Amino acid sequence: MVYKRKRQFFYVNLLEEKDLLILKDLFYFDLDSPKFIAKRLNLTLKEVSKRLNFLEKLGIIVKHPKGCYELSQSWRELLKKLLEEGRFYG
């Protein structure tokens, strides 16, 4: 578990501002489609899709068969902790 946490914190440092916005959005809205994420964050669908694919490859989010995305359970727990501590500003 300690190794997993260290890897997660390493990934947080690699993420761009748009990635952090998307993660925060998925934290609050749970399961959602790229179209609605793009609309809420005022980003293009192409940019959101690109960032979602990147986040999925890292194992941070999970894509469902119908095309919606959600945070993986371990990342949901990490973001909850970071938000509670005021250490996540996405």
Secondary structure as GFF3:
##gff-version 3
##sequence-region A 1 90
A	DSSP	alpha_helix	2	14	.	.	.	ID=ss1
A	DSSP	alpha_helix	17	29	.	.	.	ID=ss2
A	DSSP	alpha_helix	34	41	.	.	.	ID=ss3
A	DSSP	alpha_helix	45	57	.	.	.	ID=ss4
A	DSSP	beta_strand	61	63	.	.	.	ID=ss5
A	DSSP	beta_strand	69	71	.	.	.	ID=ss6
A	DSSP	alpha_helix	73	84	.	.	.	ID=ss7
###
